[in-house]
Amino acid sequence: MTSPTPAPRIAVVVSSFNPEVTDGLLRGALDVLKAHGAPVAPADIIPAPGAYELPLIAQTLARTELYDGVVCLGCVIKGDTAHFEFISLATSLGLMTAGLATETPITFGVLTTYTDEQAAVRSRDDAENKGREAAEACFATVKTLNQIRSRAWEGDGLAAPLRRAGQGR
């Protein structure tokens, strides 16, 4: 009899800016972590001053090797200047780069909206909550990477598309 695979250990980094929105994103992400049986301790929820700081904190957490994945949550709402574009682009590219550099799932739960109302809708306590989606994406990516790394994917159909593409022989 094989023992069940333990739930992945996931850190959540949440921007302190726009807390009326990010608190909702955090609730959504925590609901998903609990539903997956992932251990959630207060030390696994790390504050960031704003969205711009998320990539560095996430990369540092990933490099500790304490976590199987990192969910990043934040909210950037367009104002009257170009600041929105700079922060949104830097954050998204920074998170992607951090994930690639550490080979750790670092998911993007950062709202980039034009209005406060759009942010409120995406952070409500319902199925459309983007914090939930970021946490689900983190679990799915951890699972896929674990399958690839253990070569367990060969028997469940993931190898067939690679063979068709002339790879994975």
Summary of the structure (lengths in Angstrom):
residues: 169
radius of gyration: 17.2
end to end distance: 31.8
largest distance: 61.2
contacts: 536
relative contact order: 0.18
helix: 54%
strand: 16%
